[in-house]
Amino acid sequence: MDRTSWEIAGHRSAAFVAHRAQACSERAPSRPATHDHAVLCFYVGGSAIVEQRGRHKLGAGDVLVVPAGEPHRTLTAADAELWGLGLCIPCLPSRELGPLLAPFERVRSGASAVVTVPSTRHEHLLSLFRELGQETSAPQTPAGPLVVQSLVALILAEVLRAQPFPTPDPSTASSPLVAEALDYIEKHCMQPISLADVARAVRRSPAHVTTALRQATGKTAGAWIIAGRIAEAARLLITSDERIDIVAERVGYADPTHFIRVFRRARGMTPSAFRAAHRRGVAEASTSSARR
């Protein structure tokens, strides 16, 4: 019997939190999954065997580090309970948080995907996940984004401190080309870059880059650029009152009409409709809470 439940605590900013309980899993997904966002999975109970460039057994206190685009899947689980943190890397302030993102870069370079947190830090790390979940699901406040950023920084710091100085294993590293291309896209996708710029940065032909990324992640360079831009655009639409053309410019689109088309294709609605739908949801949630 497979019983899995996810409680999504929040997904309105550059970070979102989910709490998962998985009783038993006998059948693994036929194909590994990949995500547009980077993920940290903090196991607080039970155990699981996960495939991510090899098989890893995870138990309470282990953190699975999944860079964006990294294929992975859960093979088996036994009463596994975990907290997941999803991060839109391009949406994060690189100057403040950049050094704390080292665990993702190390895993791409061949370091182990599993970090074991000292038992003395388990409760503290769990409290950070819970607090972040509450903050991201609460009604938006002016201080909210800064609080979220601070909690994300503290979680990343715990993982970074627990990660041993890496001894990369070349046999488990991502293709250097793929790692370099994804790193470039994460850092520059808010600028008006294209496949040609990515190819130039990694010193390969556009066709070579596209083939390598598609084989490794299932997405092209263009798709990765769009994913980063749309994630940041959604965050700006939710957390600011900026005009649509300003949001478009901030995420690399000089033509607002083109931005609207791309956003609608990705999210199923226009940016204005997306913003309105979110605000209706927040208003309804606030009204419901006030009536209790």
N, C-alpha and C positions, 0 to 999 in steps of 0.2 A: 504493500500500500504506500502510496506517495501522498504526503500531506504537506504542502508548502504554503506559507502565507507571508506576504510582504505588507508591512505597514509603512507607507511613505509618509515621512514626517514633514517634508517640505521640499519644494522644487521651484522656488521663485527667484533664486539668485545664482551666483556662480557655483554654489554648492547645494547638494541635497542629501538627505539622510533617509535611510530605510532600515527597518528592523525586520529581520527574517527568522522564521522558525521552520525547520524542515525535519519532519519526524523520521522518514525513511525513504530512500530512493534506490530502486533496483535497476532502473533503466536510465542510462545516460543519454543526453541529447545526441542525436545522430551526428550533428556537426557542432564544433566549438562556436561560441558567440564572440562577437567583437562589439565594442561600444565607442561612440564618439567621445565619451568622457573618460577620464582616468578614475580608478576606483580603489578604495581601501576597504577590505573586509576584515573586521575585527571579530574573531570567534570568542564567544563568552561561555559556550557550553556544548556538550556533545562532541562529535567529530565528523570529518568529511574527508574524502579523497578527491582532490582537484587536479585536473590536467591543465598544465600551462608550461609548455616546454619541458615535459616530463611530468611525473606524478608526485604529488605532495600530500602527505597526511597532515591535516590541521586539527588542532584541538584548542581548548580554552587558553587564551593568551596569545594565540598566533594571529598575525595580520598578513593577509594575502595582498600583495601589491600588484595592481593590474594597470599598466600604462594604457592610454588610449590606443585603440587599434590592435591590442594584444589578444590573440585567440585563446579562449579558456573555456572550460566546462567542468561542472561537478559530476564526478563519476558515481560516487555513492555518498550517502549521508546517514548518520545515526543520531537522532535527536539533536541535530546541529542547530545552534542558535547564534546569530551573528548580527552585527550592526555594519551597515555599508555606508560609505561616504563617497558620493559621486562628485567629481570636480571638473568644471569646464576650465581647462588650463589656460586657454587664450583669454578667458574672462577675468582671470586673477591678476592683481597688480604685481607684475614681475619684479619690480624693484624691492618691494617689501617681502614677498613670499618666495621669490625665485630660489634662494638657497635651500629653502625647506622642501622644494620639489625634487631634491636629489634622489630620494628612493626610487622614483619612477625612472629617472635617467639611468640609475645604476642597474635596474632590472633590464632595461632595454640593452644595456651593455654586457649583460651576461650574469649579473649577480643573482642570487637566489630570490625567488618571488615571495618567499615566506620569511617574515621577521617575527621573532619571538620576543614579546614584551615581558620584562621582569615581573614576577608575581606581585611585587610591592607597588607596581604602577597600574595594575589591572583596574582597580576601583576608580582611580583617578581618570583613566582613559575612558572607561564606561560612562562616568559622569559627564565628561566632555561631549560624548556622542549624544547623550540624553539632552543635555542643555542645548546643543546645536539643533537637535530635532525640534525642541520646543520653540526655539527662536525662529527657525525657518517656517514654522507652521502658524506662528502667532500673527496677528494683524501687523501690517507694516508700520514702522515708526521711523522718524528721521535718523535715529541712532542704529537702526537695525542692521544695515549693511556693514557698518564698522564692527558691531558685535559679532556678526557672522564671520567676518574676516579674522577677528581675533581668536575665535574658537577654532576655526580651521587651522590657523597658525599653530595653536597649542596642540592639536591632534597631530599635525604633520611633524611637529618637534618631537613628540613622544616616539613616533615611528622612526624618525631620523636618528634619535639617540639610541634606540634599541637595535638598529641595523648595524651589524658588525662591519668593520672596514672591508669593503668588498674585494674579493678575489675573483674577478670575472672569469667565467668559463666560456671560452670562445665557441664551444660546441652548442651552448644554449643561448647565445646572444642573438638578438635580432640581426637581420642583414644590416651591415653598416650603412648601406644606402637607404634602407627603409627608416632606420633610426634617425639618420641625419635629415631625411626629407620631412618626417613627422615633426622633429624638433624645430626645423625651420618654419614649417606651417604654423605650429602652435605659437611661435614667437612673432610671426609677421602677418598672420591671416587678416588682421584688422586693417592692414594697409592694402592698397589696390594692386595686389600681386596676382600672378597667373601661373599656370603650369610652367611656362617658359622661365619665370623667375625662380621657381623651385628647382627646375632642372639646372639652371645656371649656378645656383647656390651649391648643388651637390656634384657639379661637374659631370653631368650625364646628359644624354639626349632626352627630350620630353617623352618620346615613346618608351625609352628604357625605364624612366621613372614611373610612368603610368602602369606599365606591366608589373614592375616590382611591387608597387603599392597594392595593386589589385590582387596579386597572388598572395601577398602577406596579410592583408587586412580586409579584402573584399571591396575596397573603395578606391576610387581614383584620387589623384591629387586635387582635382577640382572639387570632388565631393567632400574631401577633408577641409578644404578652404571654406566651402559653404557651411559645413556643419559648425565650425568655430564661429563664423560670422552670425549665423542665425541664433545660436545659443546666446551670444552676447547681445544681439538685438532684442531677443525676448527678455533678457534681464533688464535692459534699459527701458523697454516699453512698460515693464511692470514697476520698476523702481523710480522712474522719473516722469516728468511731464513734457519732455522735449518733443518738438514737432517731428513728424515722420521723416522729413527730409534731413533733419539734423541727425537722427538715429542712423539713417542710411549712410550718411557721410562718415559717422563715427566707426561704422563697421566695414568701411571700404568700398561703398557704392556711391559713385558720383551722380548717378541717375536714380532718383527716388522711384520712378515708375518701374525700372528694372528690379530694384530692391523689393518693391511690393510683389512683383511676380514671383521672385525667388522665394520670398517669405511665405506666400500663399501656397506655393508648391510644397514647401517643407512642412508647414504647420496646418494646412488645410483651411486657412482663413487669412484675411489681410492683416497687416500690423494693427490698424485701427480696431478691427473686430477683435483681435487677440487681446489688446489692452482693455477694451470694453468688457469682454467676457471675464477677464481676471478681476476687474473691479466689481463686477456684479457678484462674482463668487465671494470676494472679500466682504462686501456689504451684507450678503446673505448670511455668511458665517458669523459676522459681528452681531447681526440681529438675532440669530439663533442663540448665540452665547448669552446675549443680554436677557433673553426670555427665560433662561434656565434659573 
